[in-house]
Amino acid sequence: MQGTQNWTPWMQLAILLMLCGAGLIFGSFISAGIAILFYQIPFDQLSESILKPKNVSLLQTMQFVSSFFTMALPALVFGLIMKKKDVLGQLGFNRAISGKQFFIVVLMAIAGLFIGSTLAELNSMIPISENATKFFQQLENQYNEQVFALANMKTYADLLVSLLVLALAPAIMEEMLFRGCFQPVFIKLSKNIFTGILITSILFSAIHFSFYGFLTRLFLGMLLGFVYYLSKNLWLNISIHFLNNAIAVAQMYALSKAGMLNNDTINEHMPLYYGLIGVVTLAMLFYNFRKESQLVIAKYQIMKNKNLNE
């Protein structure tokens, strides 16, 4: 972010964490209030009731509200504190984008699926104690239970709502917070681009509370981090993130229609050698993406300077 010379990187990080903490608290209260006031669900029965199929709309609403207050709103307020003018522009919402960039990031998202599946397989091979295995598996089952409840899809209308709630909204909000806010701060703190992106990616993966999906989300965070660093455009990040989520939602829809949606089918992995193919493909895509992004940014800067001089 530009225009933050009055705030040290550590002060920026502290402000950002406080905003996220406050957002988490307010979001939780508002989500619970919606359930109690509009759905007439007692507070002590909330955690059990929201997972029932009849309350899927409530769970989707709570998910959206919680994400907005925990991620999107802190990002907007942080941008406002750091620089009052052009907050969205500072977060990466700009017109410095080309059709070629978009085409490349679509291919990146597809290549990333092969790598992510391989990393998930490798993640499952990490030796851990029996107690740790039980603990992490319980967390994974709880996470999947909530996802399955959210993705209770029977019609195309249900699929569309799930794409909005589970794919598009998280893609926008998470990218605003992690790539638009945390990443620039961590790069400044570490004084190293790779380290800053890595720390952001670790945090991005950790907040999903999934041991068995940690490496996959870490890789996704790194992919998104370098795309944002090279392009300075959050729309491209949102595109990759949305495609990654949308493919998962479409898979759950197909499995749900076939009556095969369970922990085993949702966690099926590709052969390990697919990951190598993905790595080689992604390397070539990044080479072309970097060159195209440099051209797009240069043209965009010339256009901005021209408009300022007129």
C-alpha positions as CSV (number, residue, x, y, z in Angstrom):
1,M,0.0,0.0,0.0
2,Q,1.1,3.5,-0.7
3,G,0.6,6.5,1.6
4,T,1.4,4.7,4.8
5,Q,4.6,6.6,5.7
6,N,3.2,7.6,9.1
7,W,2.7,4.0,10.2
8,T,5.5,1.6,10.7
9,P,5.0,-2.0,9.4
10,W,4.6,-3.3,13.0
11,M,1.9,-0.6,13.7
12,Q,0.1,-1.6,10.5
13,L,0.1,-5.3,11.5
14,A,-1.2,-4.4,15.0
15,I,-4.0,-2.3,13.5
16,L,-4.9,-5.0,11.0
17,L,-5.0,-7.7,13.7
18,M,-7.1,-5.6,16.0
19,L,-9.6,-4.8,13.1
20,C,-9.8,-8.6,12.4
21,G,-10.3,-9.4,16.0
22,A,-13.1,-6.8,16.4
23,G,-14.7,-8.0,13.2
24,L,-14.7,-11.5,14.4
25,I,-16.4,-10.5,17.7
26,F,-19.0,-8.3,16.0
27,G,-19.6,-10.8,13.2
28,S,-20.2,-13.6,15.7
29,F,-22.8,-11.5,17.6
30,I,-24.6,-10.4,14.5
31,S,-24.7,-13.9,13.1
32,A,-26.1,-15.3,16.3
33,G,-28.6,-12.5,16.5
34,I,-29.8,-13.3,13.0
35,A,-30.4,-16.9,14.0
36,I,-32.2,-16.0,17.2
37,L,-34.3,-13.1,15.9
38,F,-35.2,-14.3,12.4
39,Y,-35.1,-18.0,12.7
40,Q,-36.2,-18.3,16.3
41,I,-33.4,-20.7,17.3
42,P,-32.4,-20.7,20.9
43,F,-28.7,-19.8,21.5
44,D,-27.9,-23.1,23.2
45,Q,-29.2,-25.1,20.2
46,L,-27.5,-22.9,17.6
47,S,-24.4,-25.1,16.8
48,E,-26.6,-28.1,16.3
49,S,-29.5,-26.5,14.4
50,I,-27.4,-24.7,11.8
51,L,-26.2,-28.0,10.4
52,K,-29.7,-29.3,9.7
53,P,-30.7,-29.3,6.0
54,K,-33.8,-27.1,6.6
55,N,-31.5,-24.4,8.0
56,V,-29.0,-24.3,5.1
57,S,-30.1,-20.7,4.2
58,L,-29.3,-19.6,7.8
59,L,-25.9,-21.3,7.7
60,Q,-25.1,-19.5,4.4
61,T,-26.2,-16.2,5.8
62,M,-24.1,-16.6,8.9
63,Q,-21.1,-17.6,6.8
64,F,-21.4,-14.5,4.6
65,V,-21.9,-12.2,7.6
66,S,-19.0,-13.7,9.5
67,S,-16.7,-13.4,6.5
68,F,-17.7,-9.8,5.8
69,F,-17.0,-8.6,9.3
70,T,-13.9,-10.7,9.8
71,M,-12.3,-10.1,6.4
72,A,-13.9,-7.6,4.0
73,L,-14.7,-4.8,6.5
74,P,-11.3,-4.9,8.3
75,A,-9.6,-4.7,4.8
76,L,-11.7,-1.6,3.9
77,V,-11.3,0.1,7.2
78,F,-7.5,-0.7,7.1
79,G,-7.3,0.9,3.7
80,L,-9.2,3.9,4.9
81,I,-6.8,4.3,7.8
82,M,-3.7,3.9,5.7
83,K,-4.9,6.1,2.9
84,K,-8.2,7.8,2.8
85,K,-8.3,8.3,-1.0
86,D,-8.9,5.5,-3.5
87,V,-9.2,2.7,-0.9
88,L,-10.3,0.1,-3.4
89,G,-7.4,1.1,-5.7
90,Q,-5.0,0.6,-2.8
91,L,-6.4,-2.9,-2.2
92,G,-5.7,-3.8,-5.9
93,F,-9.1,-3.1,-7.5
94,N,-7.9,-1.3,-10.7
95,R,-8.1,-1.5,-14.5
96,A,-4.6,-2.7,-15.1
97,I,-5.6,-6.0,-16.6
98,S,-5.6,-7.7,-20.0
99,G,-7.4,-10.5,-21.6
100,K,-4.1,-12.4,-21.9
101,Q,-3.5,-12.1,-18.2
102,F,-7.0,-13.5,-17.4
103,F,-6.5,-16.4,-19.8
104,I,-3.2,-17.3,-18.2
105,V,-4.6,-17.2,-14.7
106,V,-7.4,-19.5,-15.7
107,L,-4.8,-22.0,-16.9
108,M,-2.9,-21.4,-13.7
109,A,-6.0,-22.4,-11.7
110,I,-6.3,-25.6,-13.6
111,A,-2.6,-26.5,-13.3
112,G,-2.9,-25.6,-9.6
113,L,-5.5,-28.4,-9.1
114,F,-2.9,-31.0,-10.1
115,I,-0.3,-29.6,-7.8
116,G,-2.8,-29.1,-4.9
117,S,-4.0,-32.7,-5.2
118,T,-0.4,-34.0,-5.1
119,L,0.3,-31.9,-2.0
120,A,-2.8,-33.2,-0.3
121,E,-1.5,-36.7,-0.8
122,L,1.9,-35.7,0.5
123,N,0.3,-34.0,3.5
124,S,-1.5,-37.2,4.4
125,M,1.9,-39.0,4.5
126,I,3.4,-36.7,7.1
127,P,4.1,-38.9,10.2
128,I,2.2,-37.7,13.3
129,S,1.2,-39.3,16.6
130,E,-2.0,-41.3,17.0
131,N,-3.5,-38.7,19.3
132,A,-2.6,-35.9,16.8
133,T,-4.2,-38.0,14.0
134,K,-7.4,-38.4,15.9
135,F,-7.5,-34.7,16.8
136,F,-6.8,-33.5,13.2
137,Q,-9.2,-36.0,11.7
138,Q,-11.9,-34.8,14.1
139,L,-11.3,-31.2,13.0
140,E,-11.4,-32.3,9.4
141,N,-14.7,-34.1,9.9
142,Q,-16.2,-31.1,11.6
143,Y,-15.1,-28.8,8.8
144,N,-16.4,-31.2,6.1
145,E,-19.7,-31.5,8.0
146,Q,-20.2,-27.8,7.8
147,V,-19.2,-27.6,4.2
148,F,-21.6,-30.5,3.3
149,A,-24.4,-28.6,5.1
150,L,-23.6,-25.4,3.2
151,A,-23.5,-27.4,0.0
152,N,-26.8,-29.0,0.4
153,M,-27.7,-28.7,-3.3
154,K,-30.6,-30.3,-5.0
155,T,-31.4,-27.9,-7.9
156,Y,-29.5,-25.5,-10.2
157,A,-30.8,-22.7,-8.0
158,D,-29.1,-24.3,-5.0
159,L,-25.9,-24.6,-7.1
160,L,-26.0,-21.0,-8.0
161,V,-26.4,-19.9,-4.4
162,S,-23.6,-22.2,-3.3
163,L,-21.3,-20.7,-6.0
164,L,-22.1,-17.2,-4.6
165,V,-21.7,-18.1,-0.9
166,L,-18.9,-20.8,-1.0
167,A,-17.0,-19.7,-4.1
168,L,-17.4,-16.0,-5.0
169,A,-17.8,-14.3,-1.7
170,P,-14.9,-16.0,0.0
171,A,-12.7,-15.3,-3.0
172,I,-13.4,-11.6,-2.9
173,M,-13.2,-11.2,0.9
174,E,-10.2,-13.4,1.5
175,E,-8.2,-11.8,-1.3
176,M,-9.0,-8.3,0.0
177,L,-7.6,-9.2,3.4
178,F,-4.7,-11.5,2.7
179,R,-3.3,-10.2,-0.6
180,G,-4.6,-6.7,-0.4
181,C,-3.6,-6.0,3.3
182,F,-1.5,-8.7,5.0
183,Q,0.8,-9.4,2.1
184,P,2.2,-5.9,1.7
185,V,2.6,-5.6,5.4
186,F,4.5,-8.8,5.8
187,I,6.7,-8.0,2.8
188,K,7.7,-4.7,4.5
189,L,8.2,-6.5,7.9
190,S,10.4,-9.2,6.4
191,K,12.1,-6.9,3.8
192,N,11.9,-9.9,1.4
193,I,9.2,-10.6,-1.2
194,F,9.3,-14.4,-0.9
195,T,9.3,-14.4,2.9
196,G,6.4,-11.9,3.0
197,I,4.3,-14.0,0.6
198,L,5.2,-17.2,2.5
199,I,4.2,-15.8,5.9
200,T,0.9,-14.5,4.4
201,S,0.3,-17.9,2.8
202,I,1.0,-19.8,6.1
203,L,-1.6,-17.5,7.8
204,F,-4.0,-18.0,4.9
205,S,-3.8,-21.8,5.2
206,A,-3.8,-21.8,9.0
207,I,-7.1,-19.9,9.4
208,H,-8.9,-22.8,7.6
209,F,-8.0,-25.1,10.5
210,S,-7.3,-28.1,8.3
211,F,-4.1,-30.1,8.8
212,Y,-4.7,-32.4,5.9
213,G,-5.4,-29.4,3.6
214,F,-2.6,-27.3,4.9
215,L,0.0,-27.8,2.1
216,T,-2.7,-27.4,-0.6
217,R,-3.9,-24.1,0.8
218,L,-0.3,-23.0,1.5
219,F,0.5,-23.6,-2.2
220,L,-2.7,-21.8,-3.3
221,G,-1.7,-18.8,-1.1
222,M,1.8,-18.7,-2.7
223,L,0.3,-18.9,-6.2
224,L,-2.1,-16.1,-5.4
225,G,0.6,-14.1,-3.6
226,F,2.9,-14.1,-6.6
227,V,0.1,-13.4,-9.0
228,Y,-0.8,-10.3,-7.0
229,Y,2.8,-9.2,-6.6
230,L,3.4,-9.4,-10.3
231,S,0.1,-7.9,-11.5
232,K,-0.9,-5.5,-8.7
233,N,-4.5,-6.5,-9.6
234,L,-6.8,-8.1,-7.2
235,W,-9.3,-9.1,-9.8
236,L,-6.9,-11.7,-11.2
237,N,-6.5,-13.2,-7.7
238,I,-10.2,-13.3,-7.2
239,S,-10.6,-15.1,-10.6
240,I,-8.1,-17.8,-9.6
241,H,-9.6,-18.1,-6.1
242,F,-13.1,-18.3,-7.4
243,L,-12.3,-20.9,-10.0
244,N,-10.6,-23.0,-7.4
245,N,-13.6,-22.8,-5.1
246,A,-16.2,-23.2,-7.9
247,I,-14.6,-26.4,-9.2
248,A,-14.9,-27.8,-5.6
249,V,-18.5,-26.7,-5.4
250,A,-19.3,-28.2,-8.8
251,Q,-17.7,-31.5,-7.7
252,M,-19.8,-31.5,-4.5
253,Y,-22.9,-30.8,-6.5
254,A,-22.3,-33.7,-8.9
255,L,-21.5,-36.1,-6.0
256,S,-24.5,-34.9,-4.1
257,K,-26.8,-35.5,-7.1
258,A,-25.3,-39.0,-7.4
259,G,-25.8,-39.7,-3.7
260,M,-22.0,-40.1,-3.2
261,L,-21.1,-37.0,-1.3
262,N,-18.9,-38.1,1.7
263,N,-15.5,-37.6,3.2
264,D,-13.9,-40.3,1.1
265,T,-15.1,-39.1,-2.3
266,I,-14.5,-35.4,-1.6
267,N,-10.9,-36.2,-0.6
268,E,-9.9,-38.4,-3.6
269,H,-6.4,-37.5,-4.9
270,M,-4.8,-37.6,-8.3
271,P,-1.6,-39.6,-9.0
272,L,1.5,-38.0,-7.7
273,Y,3.1,-37.6,-11.1
274,Y,0.3,-35.2,-12.1
275,G,1.8,-32.7,-9.6
276,L,5.1,-32.7,-11.6
277,I,3.1,-32.0,-14.8
278,G,1.4,-29.1,-13.0
279,V,4.7,-27.7,-11.7
280,V,6.3,-27.6,-15.2
281,T,3.1,-26.1,-16.7
282,L,2.8,-23.5,-13.9
283,A,6.4,-22.4,-14.4
284,M,5.9,-21.7,-18.1
285,L,2.6,-19.9,-17.3
286,F,4.3,-17.7,-14.7
287,Y,7.1,-16.8,-17.2
288,N,4.5,-15.5,-19.7
289,F,2.4,-13.9,-17.0
290,R,5.3,-11.9,-15.6
291,K,6.1,-10.5,-19.1
292,E,2.5,-9.6,-19.8
293,S,2.0,-8.0,-16.4
294,Q,5.0,-5.8,-16.9
295,L,3.5,-4.5,-20.2
296,V,0.1,-4.0,-18.7
297,I,1.4,-2.1,-15.6
298,A,3.5,0.1,-17.8
299,K,0.6,1.0,-20.2
300,Y,-1.7,1.6,-17.2
301,Q,0.8,3.9,-15.6
302,I,1.2,5.9,-18.8
303,M,-2.5,6.2,-19.1
304,K,-2.8,7.4,-15.4
305,N,-0.1,10.0,-15.9
306,K,-1.8,11.2,-19.1
307,N,-5.1,11.6,-17.3
308,L,-3.4,13.5,-14.5
309,N,-1.8,15.9,-16.9
310,E,-4.9,16.7,-18.8
